[in-house]
Amino acid sequence: MPVLVEVVPAARACRYFVTYAAIGLPFRLIGPIEGEQALNRNTFIRAWFDDGERLIGFDKLVHADVELSHRYFYDEDGALLSALVTMAGEAPVRVTLPEIGAE
C-alpha cells in the first residue's frame, strides 16, 4: 500500500479504524478494528501513535490506495504545533497554529 507522506519516526503503535471525525485537528478516529478486519474493508484508516498515545499520523485507504494522509507534530508539552496534510494527487500542505483552530 503506497504512503503519500512518510510515517513520523516517533511512531510506536499502528492501529486501524473505520472512519474519523473531522472537527479541528488532530482528527478524532472512530471505530477501532483489528488489522485482519481492515483487510476485508474497501475503506479504512491506518493510524500511528506515539508513546504518549497521541495520534501522530494516519492514512485513509480506499481500495488499497492512500486517499488522504495526515502527519501531526506536537511540542514538548503535547500541544499540536502543525499538521502536514496530503490528498491523493496534490502537494502536501503544512497547517500551523493559529490556522489549526479548536482541537
N, C-alpha and C positions, 0 to 999 in steps of 0.2 A: 504494500500500500504506500503510495507516494506521500511525502510530507512536504507541505508548502514552505514551512519555516522549521528549522532545526529545533529539536527539543532543548529546553533550557537545561544546562548541565547540572543544575541543582535538583533535578527530578529524582525522587526516591521511590515513588509508587505510581503505577499506571492502573487506572480503573476505567470501567465502561459505564455509560449512562444512555438512557433512551432519548433524552432531549435536554433543553436548557430554558431558563427564563432570562430574557434579555432586558432587564431593567437595571441600568447602570453597569459599571464594571467593578470587579470581575463578574462575568455571567454566573448565575446560580444553576448548577447541574441538577437534573431531576431524574428520578427513576433508575437507581443503580441496577446494573445487571452483571452477571458473570461473563467472563471472556468467551466461554462457549456459546452463550446466548447471543453475544454480539455477532458471531459468525453466521447466525441464522437470520440476521436482520438486514434489510436493504439500507437502512439509515441508523446510525448510532454515533455516539460521542466517545472518543478515546481521550482520556484526560490524565494529566500528570500533577502530582502533589509533592511538596517538599516535606522535610522532616517535621515541620510545624503544622502539617495538614492544610497549608494554603494551596489553592489552585494556582499552578504556575504556567499551565498551558493546556489547550485542548485542540483537537481536530474533529470537525464534523465530517463524517464519511457517508457518502451516498453512492451506493453501488460500487464500493471499494475505492472511490476517488475522493480525495480531500476537497471539500467544497468551501470550507471556512476554517481558518486557523487563528487562534489567539495565543499570545505569549504574554505573561504578566510579570512585572518587575516591581519589587517591594523594597522599602527602606529597611534599616536595621530594626525599627520598631514594628514592622509588619504593615505599614501603611502603603497602599498602592501608589507607585510613582508614575508608571507608564504602562501602556499596552501596545503590542505590535499585532496588528490585525491584517490578515491576508485573506482575500477572497479569490477563488479559482479564476485564473486568467487576468488578475490585476496585481499591481505592485503593492508590496506591504505598506501599511500606513501606521506610523507611530502616533499614538494619542497620549498626551501628557497632562498632568494637572495644570490648570484647573479645568481643562476640557473634559476630563473624565466625568465629573459631576458626582451626584449622590451614589453611594455604594449600597 
